[in-house]
Amino acid sequence: MFALMRKALIGLGAVVVSTGVAIPLAHAAYPDQPVHIVVPFSPGGGTDLISRALGVGMASTLGQPVVIDNRPGAGTIIGANEVARSKPDGYTVVMHTFAFVVNPSLHKQLPYSTEKGFAPISLIARGPTVLVVPVNSPFKSVKDIVDAARSHPGSVTFATQGIGTSADMAGELLQNLAKVSLTQVPFKGAGPALTDLLGGHVQIMFGTAAAVSDLVKAGKLRALAVTTPSPSPAFPGIPTVAQTVPGYSIEAWYGLFAPAGTPPQVVEKLRAAAAQATHTPEFAEKTKHEGLSITASTPEELESFVRAEQARWHKVIVENHIESN
Protein backbone atom coordinates (compact mmCIF):
# COMPACT_ATOMS: atom_id res chain seq x y z
CA MET A 1 0.00 0.00 0.00
CA PHE A 2 2.78 2.46 0.97
CA ALA A 3 4.69 1.67 -2.26
CA LEU A 4 1.60 2.35 -4.33
CA MET A 5 0.97 5.65 -2.50
CA ARG A 6 4.62 6.66 -2.99
CA LYS A 7 4.38 6.04 -6.75
CA ALA A 8 1.17 8.04 -6.93
CA LEU A 9 2.72 11.00 -5.14
CA ILE A 10 5.72 10.96 -7.45
CA GLY A 11 3.36 10.98 -10.38
CA LEU A 12 1.74 14.09 -8.93
CA GLY A 13 5.06 15.94 -8.75
CA ALA A 14 6.12 15.14 -5.19
CA VAL A 15 8.39 12.65 -3.43
CA VAL A 16 7.90 11.21 0.04
CA VAL A 17 10.93 10.95 2.32
CA SER A 18 11.21 8.69 5.35
CA THR A 19 9.54 11.25 7.61
CA GLY A 20 6.42 11.10 5.51
CA VAL A 21 6.75 14.78 4.42
CA ALA A 22 6.02 15.50 0.74
CA ILE A 23 8.65 17.67 -1.04
CA PRO A 24 7.82 19.17 -4.48
CA LEU A 25 9.97 18.11 -7.38
CA ALA A 26 11.97 20.68 -9.35
CA HIS A 27 10.18 22.82 -11.88
CA ALA A 28 10.23 21.84 -15.53
CA ALA A 29 13.43 22.58 -17.43
CA TYR A 30 13.82 26.19 -18.57
CA PRO A 31 12.27 27.43 -20.79
CA ASP A 32 8.83 25.89 -20.86
CA GLN A 33 6.94 29.02 -21.98
CA PRO A 34 7.52 32.09 -24.21
CA VAL A 35 10.34 34.51 -23.36
CA HIS A 36 9.55 38.23 -23.55
CA ILE A 37 12.10 40.87 -24.59
CA VAL A 38 10.99 44.29 -23.42
CA VAL A 39 12.02 47.06 -25.82
CA PRO A 40 11.74 50.44 -24.04
CA PHE A 41 10.94 52.23 -27.31
CA SER A 42 8.08 52.36 -29.82
CA PRO A 43 8.12 49.93 -32.77
CA GLY A 44 10.05 50.91 -35.86
CA GLY A 45 13.35 52.06 -34.38
CA GLY A 46 16.80 50.49 -34.29
CA THR A 47 16.42 48.80 -30.90
CA ASP A 48 13.12 47.30 -32.02
CA LEU A 49 14.69 46.01 -35.25
CA ILE A 50 17.71 44.48 -33.51
CA SER A 51 15.55 42.88 -30.82
CA ARG A 52 13.16 41.32 -33.32
CA ALA A 53 16.02 39.95 -35.41
CA LEU A 54 17.65 38.55 -32.29
CA GLY A 55 14.40 37.08 -31.02
CA VAL A 56 13.91 34.96 -34.13
CA GLY A 57 17.25 33.23 -33.65
CA MET A 58 16.84 32.86 -29.90
CA ALA A 59 13.45 31.23 -30.33
CA SER A 60 15.00 28.59 -32.55
CA THR A 61 17.65 27.76 -29.95
CA LEU A 62 15.40 27.93 -26.88
CA GLY A 63 12.56 26.00 -28.46
CA GLN A 64 10.03 28.59 -27.28
CA PRO A 65 8.59 31.75 -28.90
CA VAL A 66 10.39 35.01 -28.13
CA VAL A 67 7.89 37.87 -27.93
CA ILE A 68 8.87 41.53 -28.35
CA ASP A 69 7.03 43.84 -25.93
CA ASN A 70 7.37 47.56 -26.71
CA ARG A 71 7.18 49.67 -23.54
CA PRO A 72 8.17 53.21 -24.55
CA GLY A 73 8.31 56.34 -22.43
CA ALA A 74 10.29 58.38 -19.89
CA GLY A 75 13.61 57.93 -21.68
CA THR A 76 13.42 54.08 -21.37
CA ILE A 77 12.67 54.21 -17.62
CA ILE A 78 9.16 52.74 -17.98
CA GLY A 79 10.35 49.63 -19.79
CA ALA A 80 13.39 49.22 -17.57
CA ASN A 81 11.31 49.44 -14.40
CA GLU A 82 8.86 46.84 -15.66
CA VAL A 83 11.67 44.33 -16.08
CA ALA A 84 13.40 45.25 -12.81
CA ARG A 85 10.14 44.44 -11.01
CA SER A 86 9.51 41.22 -12.94
CA LYS A 87 9.95 37.75 -11.51
CA PRO A 88 13.60 36.69 -11.97
CA ASP A 89 12.76 33.50 -13.83
CA GLY A 90 14.23 34.25 -17.27
CA TYR A 91 10.91 34.83 -18.99
CA THR A 92 11.13 38.65 -19.05
CA VAL A 93 14.31 40.42 -20.15
CA VAL A 94 15.09 43.88 -21.49
CA MET A 95 17.18 45.26 -24.32
CA HIS A 96 19.00 48.12 -22.67
CA THR A 97 20.72 50.81 -24.69
CA PHE A 98 22.74 53.97 -24.20
CA ALA A 99 20.06 55.56 -21.97
CA PHE A 100 20.67 52.90 -19.32
CA VAL A 101 24.10 54.33 -18.45
CA VAL A 102 23.15 58.01 -18.50
CA ASN A 103 19.81 57.93 -16.68
CA PRO A 104 21.43 57.60 -13.23
CA SER A 105 23.29 60.87 -13.86
CA LEU A 106 20.27 62.67 -15.33
CA HIS A 107 17.69 61.70 -12.70
CA LYS A 108 18.07 62.16 -8.96
CA GLN A 109 15.82 59.19 -8.34
CA LEU A 110 15.05 56.15 -10.45
CA PRO A 111 12.40 53.52 -9.58
CA TYR A 112 15.11 50.84 -9.90
CA SER A 113 18.81 50.43 -9.18
CA THR A 114 21.04 50.41 -12.24
CA GLU A 115 23.70 48.48 -10.31
CA LYS A 116 21.49 46.06 -8.36
CA GLY A 117 18.26 45.80 -10.34
CA PHE A 118 19.49 43.75 -13.31
CA ALA A 119 21.52 40.68 -14.18
CA PRO A 120 23.68 41.24 -17.29
CA ILE A 121 23.32 38.63 -20.03
CA SER A 122 25.22 39.84 -23.09
CA LEU A 123 26.37 42.95 -24.95
CA ILE A 124 24.85 42.07 -28.30
CA ALA A 125 26.35 44.69 -30.59
CA ARG A 126 27.71 48.21 -30.96
CA GLY A 127 27.31 50.57 -33.88
CA PRO A 128 27.39 54.14 -35.14
CA THR A 129 24.81 56.84 -34.69
CA VAL A 130 24.20 58.87 -37.83
CA LEU A 131 23.35 62.55 -38.18
CA VAL A 132 20.57 62.70 -40.78
CA VAL A 133 18.32 65.34 -42.35
CA PRO A 134 15.45 65.15 -44.84
CA VAL A 135 16.72 64.85 -48.39
CA ASN A 136 15.38 68.33 -49.23
CA SER A 137 17.04 69.96 -46.21
CA PRO A 138 19.23 73.03 -46.80
CA PHE A 139 21.81 71.46 -44.44
CA LYS A 140 24.52 69.71 -46.42
CA SER A 141 27.14 69.31 -43.68
CA VAL A 142 27.76 69.48 -39.95
CA LYS A 143 29.26 72.93 -40.52
CA ASP A 144 25.98 74.13 -42.02
CA ILE A 145 24.13 73.08 -38.87
CA VAL A 146 26.70 74.62 -36.54
CA ASP A 147 26.70 77.88 -38.49
CA ALA A 148 22.88 78.08 -38.45
CA ALA A 149 22.76 77.36 -34.71
CA ARG A 150 25.34 80.04 -34.01
CA SER A 151 23.57 82.63 -36.15
CA HIS A 152 20.13 81.87 -34.68
CA PRO A 153 20.47 80.12 -31.28
CA GLY A 154 17.71 77.59 -30.64
CA SER A 155 16.39 77.73 -34.20
CA VAL A 156 17.68 74.28 -35.21
CA THR A 157 15.47 71.46 -33.88
CA PHE A 158 16.64 67.90 -33.33
CA ALA A 159 14.42 64.85 -32.81
CA THR A 160 15.21 62.29 -30.12
CA GLN A 161 13.76 59.04 -28.75
CA GLY A 162 13.50 60.72 -25.36
CA ILE A 163 15.59 62.29 -22.62
CA GLY A 164 18.83 60.40 -21.96
CA THR A 165 18.80 58.38 -25.18
CA SER A 166 21.77 58.29 -27.55
CA ALA A 167 20.05 60.80 -29.83
CA ASP A 168 19.56 63.20 -26.93
CA MET A 169 23.14 62.92 -25.69
CA ALA A 170 24.49 63.16 -29.23
CA GLY A 171 22.72 66.50 -29.58
CA GLU A 172 23.80 67.63 -26.12
CA LEU A 173 27.41 66.75 -26.90
CA LEU A 174 27.27 68.70 -30.16
CA GLN A 175 25.89 71.74 -28.34
CA ASN A 176 28.56 71.62 -25.68
CA LEU A 177 31.56 70.97 -27.89
CA ALA A 178 30.52 73.33 -30.69
CA LYS A 179 29.23 75.96 -28.23
CA VAL A 180 25.83 76.25 -29.92
CA SER A 181 22.19 76.07 -28.83
CA LEU A 182 19.79 73.53 -30.36
CA THR A 183 16.16 72.76 -29.47
CA GLN A 184 15.33 69.15 -28.62
CA VAL A 185 11.99 67.61 -29.62
CA PRO A 186 11.59 64.30 -27.70
CA PHE A 187 9.47 61.37 -28.91
CA LYS A 188 8.71 57.91 -27.47
CA GLY A 189 10.88 56.13 -30.00
CA ALA A 190 12.78 56.41 -33.26
CA GLY A 191 9.71 55.46 -35.29
CA PRO A 192 7.59 58.52 -34.46
CA ALA A 193 10.70 60.73 -34.41
CA LEU A 194 11.60 59.69 -37.95
CA THR A 195 8.02 60.24 -39.10
CA ASP A 196 8.17 63.87 -38.00
CA LEU A 197 11.66 64.29 -39.42
CA LEU A 198 10.50 63.03 -42.80
CA GLY A 199 7.47 65.29 -42.55
CA GLY A 200 9.65 68.34 -42.01
CA HIS A 201 8.39 69.02 -38.49
CA VAL A 202 11.92 68.73 -37.06
CA GLN A 203 15.16 69.52 -38.87
CA ILE A 204 17.82 67.02 -37.85
CA MET A 205 18.20 63.74 -35.96
CA PHE A 206 20.97 61.56 -34.61
CA GLY A 207 19.58 58.12 -35.42
CA THR A 208 21.05 54.67 -34.93
CA ALA A 209 22.29 53.09 -38.13
CA ALA A 210 19.66 50.37 -37.63
CA ALA A 211 16.89 52.99 -37.68
CA VAL A 212 18.03 55.22 -40.55
CA SER A 213 20.10 53.18 -42.99
CA ASP A 214 17.17 51.98 -45.13
CA LEU A 215 15.78 55.52 -45.35
CA VAL A 216 19.18 56.83 -46.42
CA LYS A 217 19.50 54.14 -49.07
CA ALA A 218 15.96 54.88 -50.29
CA GLY A 219 16.89 58.54 -50.80
CA LYS A 220 14.45 59.83 -48.18
CA LEU A 221 17.11 60.98 -45.72
CA ARG A 222 20.58 62.43 -46.23
CA ALA A 223 23.40 61.24 -43.97
CA LEU A 224 25.69 64.11 -43.02
CA ALA A 225 28.04 62.41 -40.57
CA VAL A 226 28.61 59.45 -38.27
CA THR A 227 29.26 59.94 -34.57
CA THR A 228 32.01 57.35 -34.12
CA PRO A 229 35.67 58.48 -34.00
CA SER A 230 36.38 56.82 -37.36
CA PRO A 231 34.23 56.62 -40.52
CA SER A 232 31.82 53.69 -40.69
CA PRO A 233 32.07 51.10 -43.50
CA ALA A 234 28.26 51.01 -43.47
CA PHE A 235 28.22 54.63 -44.69
CA PRO A 236 31.07 54.94 -47.19
CA GLY A 237 32.10 58.49 -47.97
CA ILE A 238 30.27 59.95 -44.97
CA PRO A 239 32.57 61.98 -42.66
CA THR A 240 32.62 61.93 -38.88
CA VAL A 241 31.19 64.71 -36.73
CA ALA A 242 34.66 64.92 -35.16
CA GLN A 243 36.10 66.20 -38.41
CA THR A 244 34.12 69.40 -37.82
CA VAL A 245 33.80 69.27 -34.03
CA PRO A 246 37.06 67.86 -32.56
CA GLY A 247 36.68 65.38 -29.72
CA TYR A 248 33.16 64.34 -30.67
CA SER A 249 32.45 60.62 -30.16
CA ILE A 250 29.36 58.57 -29.28
CA GLU A 251 28.04 55.17 -30.36
CA ALA A 252 24.89 53.09 -30.00
CA TRP A 253 24.91 49.74 -28.23
CA TYR A 254 22.46 46.97 -27.39
CA GLY A 255 22.69 44.93 -24.18
CA LEU A 256 20.42 42.15 -22.93
CA PHE A 257 19.59 42.09 -19.20
CA ALA A 258 17.38 40.00 -16.92
CA PRO A 259 15.97 41.00 -13.53
CA ALA A 260 18.44 40.71 -10.64
CA GLY A 261 18.29 37.30 -8.99
CA THR A 262 17.79 35.35 -12.20
CA PRO A 263 19.52 31.96 -11.71
CA PRO A 264 22.99 31.80 -13.32
CA GLN A 265 22.08 28.71 -15.33
CA VAL A 266 19.13 30.57 -16.85
CA VAL A 267 21.31 33.58 -17.65
CA GLU A 268 23.77 31.25 -19.36
CA LYS A 269 21.02 29.67 -21.48
CA LEU A 270 19.87 33.11 -22.57
CA ARG A 271 23.45 34.23 -23.30
CA ALA A 272 24.17 31.14 -25.37
CA ALA A 273 20.92 31.53 -27.31
CA ALA A 274 21.65 35.22 -27.99
CA ALA A 275 25.21 34.48 -29.10
CA GLN A 276 24.02 31.78 -31.47
CA ALA A 277 21.31 34.09 -32.83
CA THR A 278 23.81 36.87 -33.67
CA HIS A 279 25.81 34.50 -35.85
CA THR A 280 22.96 33.22 -38.00
CA PRO A 281 22.66 34.23 -41.67
CA GLU A 282 19.17 35.56 -40.89
CA PHE A 283 20.47 38.00 -38.27
CA ALA A 284 23.27 39.10 -40.58
CA GLU A 285 20.81 39.70 -43.41
CA LYS A 286 18.45 41.77 -41.28
CA THR A 287 21.23 43.91 -39.80
CA LYS A 288 23.75 44.07 -42.67
CA HIS A 289 23.17 47.79 -43.32
CA GLU A 290 23.52 48.79 -39.68
CA GLY A 291 27.31 48.88 -39.45
CA LEU A 292 27.12 46.83 -36.26
CA SER A 293 30.09 45.30 -34.54
CA ILE A 294 28.71 42.03 -33.20
CA THR A 295 29.95 41.47 -29.66
CA ALA A 296 27.84 38.71 -28.08
CA SER A 297 29.80 39.19 -24.86
CA THR A 298 29.78 37.36 -21.57
CA PRO A 299 27.76 38.78 -18.64
CA GLU A 300 31.01 39.88 -16.99
CA GLU A 301 32.12 41.79 -20.08
CA LEU A 302 28.75 43.53 -20.31
CA GLU A 303 28.92 44.51 -16.65
CA SER A 304 32.40 46.01 -17.09
CA PHE A 305 31.31 47.86 -20.23
CA VAL A 306 28.31 49.39 -18.47
CA ARG A 307 30.38 50.53 -15.50
CA ALA A 308 32.94 52.20 -17.76
CA GLU A 309 30.28 53.91 -19.89
CA GLN A 310 28.37 55.08 -16.83
CA ALA A 311 31.51 56.69 -15.38
CA ARG A 312 32.42 58.28 -18.71
CA TRP A 313 29.02 59.86 -19.31
CA HIS A 314 28.58 60.94 -15.69
CA LYS A 315 31.69 63.07 -16.14
CA VAL A 316 30.35 64.56 -19.40
CA ILE A 317 26.93 65.30 -17.88
CA VAL A 318 28.32 66.91 -14.74
CA GLU A 319 30.99 68.96 -16.49
CA ASN A 320 28.53 70.27 -19.07
CA HIS A 321 25.63 70.81 -16.62
CA ILE A 322 23.29 68.63 -18.67
CA GLU A 323 19.89 68.13 -17.04
CA SER A 324 16.91 65.89 -17.77
CA ASN A 325 14.59 68.85 -18.25
TATA-V689691 format. One record per backbone hydrogen bond with DSSP energy under -0.5 kcal/mol. NH is the residue of the N-H (numbers start at 1). CO is the residue of the C=O. If there is no record, write none. Layout:
[[NH:CO] [NH:CO]]
//
This chain:
[[5:1] [6:2] [7:3] [8:4] [9:5] [10:6] [11:7] [12:8] [13:10] [14:9] [15:23] [17:15] [17:21] [20:17] [23:15] [25:13] [35:65] [36:91] [37:67] [38:36] [38:93] [39:37] [39:69] [40:38] [41:39] [42:188] [45:42] [49:45] [50:46] [51:47] [52:48] [53:49] [54:50] [55:51] [56:52] [57:53] [58:54] [59:55] [60:56] [61:57] [62:58] [63:59] [64:59] [67:35] [67:65] [69:37] [69:67] [70:68] [71:39] [71:69] [73:40] [76:73] [77:74] [78:73] [79:71] [80:76] [81:77] [82:78] [83:79] [84:80] [85:81] [86:83] [89:87] [93:36] [94:257] [95:38] [96:94] [96:255] [100:97] [101:98] [102:98] [103:99] [105:102] [106:102] [107:103] [114:112] [117:113] [119:258] [120:118] [121:256] [122:256] [124:122] [124:254] [125:254] [126:293] [127:252] [129:250] [130:207] [131:225] [132:130] [132:205] [133:222] [134:203] [135:220] [137:134] [140:138] [145:141] [146:142] [147:143] [148:144] [149:145] [150:146] [151:147] [152:148] [154:181] [155:152] [157:155] [158:183] [159:204] [160:185] [165:162] [169:165] [170:166] [171:167] [172:168] [173:169] [174:170] [175:171] [176:172] [177:173] [178:174] [179:175] [180:175] [183:156] [184:182] [185:158] [187:160] [193:189] [194:190] [195:191] [196:192] [197:193] [198:194] [199:195] [200:197] [201:196] [202:196] [203:157] [204:157] [205:132] [206:159] [207:130] [207:205] [209:128] [211:208] [212:208] [213:209] [216:212] [217:213] [218:214] [219:216] [220:215] [221:215] [222:133] [223:221] [224:131] [224:222] [225:131] [226:239] [227:129] [235:232] [236:233] [238:235] [239:237] [241:226] [243:240] [244:241] [245:241] [246:244] [248:245] [250:227] [252:127] [254:125] [255:96] [256:122] [257:94] [258:119] [259:92] [260:117] [262:259] [263:88] [266:263] [267:263] [268:264] [269:265] [270:266] [271:267] [272:268] [273:269] [274:270] [275:271] [276:272] [277:273] [278:274] [279:275] [279:276] [280:277] [284:280] [285:281] [286:282] [287:283] [288:284] [288:285] [290:287] [292:287] [293:126] [294:292] [295:124] [296:123] [296:124] [297:123] [302:298] [303:299] [304:300] [305:301] [306:302] [307:303] [308:304] [309:305] [310:306] [311:307] [312:308] [313:309] [314:310] [315:311] [316:312] [317:313] [318:314] [319:315] [320:316] [321:318] [322:317] [324:106]]
//
